[in-house]
Amino acid sequence: MSSPSPRWARVERLDAAETLDALHARTGVRLTLDGPCPGGQVGTAYVRWPDRRRSVLKWRPHSRVGDLEAGPLTVSRVLRSAGCPAPATELVAQVGHAVVMVQELLPGTTIDHLDHRTLVQALELNRLQAGRLAGHPDVPATELFLRQDGPGYCLHDPLRRHNPRSAALERRVAEVGAGHPDRLSGDDAVHMDFHPGNLLAADGSITGVVDWDGAARGDHRFDLVTLRFGIHGGGADPEVTRHLDAVLDALPEDILRPAWAHMSLRMVDWAIRHFAPSDVEHWLDLAEQRAS
């Protein structure tokens, strides 16, 4: 398999051992590394507290604690209090340019294949997000980056330069951006990365929704578009894909079009910079299904 183009910068990954040393120096808390967590693109790791309790180490580069507190950490706390199985944040600290978090290890394992039962539960959890931030006006609105680059993701130039097909997609994304606000309106909680890899389950029941690092304010139905991208290429039973497509068909165009454009840009850009050309084509195949 060929590698991604060296022209494009790749996202930094967690060095768990180095991060734990820096966290100890910053806070005095000594955690021990218990191995990497599966999946993910930036990296997470299992750690143990001195009492041997197990948690999850997370690392968000080029971030500030205040920004995460104002947005993602507030969103996850609000959803947790509303009954969503979001993990509690047990420790958060600024370590250099990065925010280091230690979060509760929830039961269950990631969902590799979405079936009808878990889809119904995912849709119920998504509805739980509606209106939850009405009392938290300071939480920033979700930014879509349809007209300008995002902070390390949703970059436009890789699409413009990769091949004619990706360049055509970037032009369509920019056209959608020209006709829609670049931030989602609404008082809903938006997870921003609501896909099966961030859903935990045990015995057929969802036990956790993790990775709220990008959470913000907006329209909760955005997350359903993310979920559709998350099951592309065999991540769900065929009837589940048809069911979710029917749900998306019923969304208002002013929600569906910008959300689809954002996810198309996000996934194709990431594939160009991190994966093989065949992966780029994989995401272009899905992006083009609703790109007009």
N, C-alpha and C positions, 0 to 999 in steps of 0.2 A: 504494500500500500504506500502511495506517495505521501510525503509530508506536506504540511501547510506551507504557504509561501513565506520565506524569511523576510519579505519586505514589511510585514505587519507585526507590530509589537504584540506579544502575548501577555496575558494577565499574570501578575505575580501569584505564587502559590505559598501556602503556609509552610513554614519550617517549624514544626511543633516543638522540637527540643529547644531551639533557640528562643522561641516565643515564651515557653515556660520559664526559662532562665530570666528573660527580661521582665516577665510578669512578677516573678519572685522579687527581683530587685526593686520593682516599682511599688509593690503592695505588701511584701513580706510573706505572702501566701505561697507555700511550696506545694505544688501539685506534681504528680508523677505521670509520665506518659504511659498510656495503656494500648497504644496502637492507633492506626488511622481508621477513620470512619469510611465506609464504602461510598462510592459515587461522589458527585460534586466536582466543580471545576476549579475552585479556589482552595479548597481543602478544609477539612475538619478532623478532629482527633478525639479519641476517648482519653479521658484523664481520670485520675483518682485523687481524692482528698486524703489528708492524713488519716481520717477514720476509715479509709478504703471505700468510701462511697464513690460511685462512678458518675461522671458527668461528661459533657461534650464541650470541647474547646473550639471556639470560633474566632476568626481573625478577619477584620475588614480593613484593608489597606487604604491609606490616603483618606481617612475619615476622622471626625472629631466626636468625642463622647456627647457633647451638647447636641449635635445634629441628630445622632441616633436616639438620644433621649427624647427630643422633640418630635421625632417621627416614628421609626420602627419599634422602639421599645415601648412607647406609649400605645401604639396600635396593638401590639401583641398582648399587653396587659389588659387593655379594654376587651379584646376578644376572649382572653382567658377568663375574665370575670363574667362574660356573657355565656360561658359554657363551651367555648371552643377549646379543644385539647392542645393548646399552645404551650410550649415549655416555659417554665419560670426562668428568669435570668438571675443567676446566683452571684455573679461577680462581673463587673465591667470596669475597665481601666484603659486610660490612654497610654500606649507604649510606643513612643516615637510618633511616626506618622499614622499609626494604625490604632484601631480600637480592638481590644481583646475582650472577649466575652466567654464566660463559662455558664452553660445553661443546663437545666435539668435534662437528664436522660429519660425519655419517655419509653413506655413499653411498646413492643411490636417491632416489625421490620418493614422496610420500604415496600411499596406495592410495585411489583414488576409488571403485572398485567391487570388492567382494570376490567372487572366484570360488572354485571348489571347491579348487583347488590352494593358494591363499593361506589359505583357511579351515583346511585341514589343518595348514598350518605354524603358524597362529595358535594352534590347539588344542595343538600340540606345545610351543610356547613357554609356553603357560599351564600345562601339566603340569610344565614345568621349574621353576615357581615353588613347587611343593609342598615343604614342609618346610625351605625354605632359611634360615629365620630361627631355627631351633632353637638355634643357637649365639650368637644375638644377642638375649637376653631384654630388653634395654633399648629396643628398637624399639617405639614405641607401637602399640597395636591400632587398627584401622580403626574410626572412629566414624561412625555412620549418621545421627544427627540426626533420628530419627523422632519424638521427643517435644519437641525444642527446636531452635532455629535453629542452623545452622552458621555458620562465620566468613565471611560474605559470600556464601554459597550455601546451598541447602537451607533457605530461609526459608519459614515456614509462613503468615504473614499474607497475602502476596500471593495464595496459593491460596484462603484463607478469603474474601477480599474481591473476587476477580476476577469470578467468576460462579458460579452454583449448581453447575455441573458440576465446576469446580475445587475448590469448597468440599467437595463430596461426596468427592472424591479425598483431600483433606487429612484428613477424618475417618477414612477407611479407613487412611491412612498412620499416623495416631495410634493406631488400634486395633491395627495390627500392632506398633507400637512398644510398646504396653502389654503385649504378650504375648511379647516377645523382648528379649534384652539389647541395649543400645545400642552395644555394641562387638563386633566379630567375634572369635571365639575361634580359636585355631590358631597354628601356627608357619610358615604359608605367607607368601610375599611377595605383596602385593596392589598392583597398579599404580594402581588407582582410576580411570584414564581410558583404558582399553584399548579403543580404537576405531580404525577404519581410518585416520582422520586422524593418528593417532600411530604408525602402522606405515609404514615405508619399504620399498620394494621395487625391484628391478632385474631385468629379464629373468625375471619370474615368481617370484623368490625374495625372501623378506623379508630385508632387510639392516639393519634398525634398528627398535628400539622406543624411542620418545622420550617426553619429558614425564613424568618420574617424580616431579614436584614434590609430588604428594599421596600417594606410596607409603607403605605401612604394613604392619603385621602382620595376619594374619587367615586367611581361607579363599580360596585362589586362584580358586575357582569363582565368586566374586563378579564377577571380571573378565569372565566369560562373559555375565553379564547386561548389563554395560556394553557389551560388543560387540554384543549384540542391539539395544540402543537405538541404537548407532552405525550400524547398517545400515537402520534404519527409514526407509521412504519411498523405496526404490529404490537403496540403497547396496550391494546384493548381487544375485546371480542368484537367482531364485525357489527353486531347489533348495538353494542355500546357506542361505537363510532357513529352509526346512523342516528342513534338517539341524541347524541351530543350535537351532531350537525343540525338536527331539527331544532334543538334549543337555540343554536346560533342563528338559524334562519329566522327565528321569531324576534331577534333583538332589533332595536331601532338602528337604522343606518348610521346615525351620528355617534353611536357607541361601537357598532361592529366594524365599520370601515377604519377609523383611526386605531382601534385596538388590533385589528388584523395587520394593518400596515406596520405598527410598532413591533409586533412579534415577528413579522416577516423580516424586517430590518435586523432585529436583534439576533435571530437565529442564523440568518445567512452571513451576517458580519462575523459572528462568533465562529462559524464553521470555516470561513475563509482564513481566519487568523489562527485557528487552533487544530483544524482537522484536515482531512484529505479532500481533494476535488470531488470525489463521489459523495461525500457528506454534504458538500455545498449543493450539489444537484438534488440530493434528497430533500433539503429544505426548500429549494426553489420549486420543486414539484408541488409541495403543499402551499407555499406562498401564492403561487399563481392560480390556485383554485378559487380564490376570492379577491384577486388583485385588481380587478377592473373597477 
